[in-house]
């Protein structure tokens, strides 16, 4: 592994708590390849369906830089 980059975003209470959110982690290998993991923890239950979809569509900022200047 040549480099590890990550980015996270908190979803609850304006980002004040960290029990719901998303994280992206990229492992840049010594070869030209990278492995990326993305995980999200949204509100559960059918009563929160619309809020969950809204969180999914607004959390596209969970990305990692390509490291190039």
Secondary structure as UniProt FT lines:
FT   STRAND          3..10
FT   HELIX           13..15
FT   STRAND          21..28
FT   STRAND          34..41
FT   HELIX           46..48
FT   HELIX           49..58
FT   TURN            60..61
//
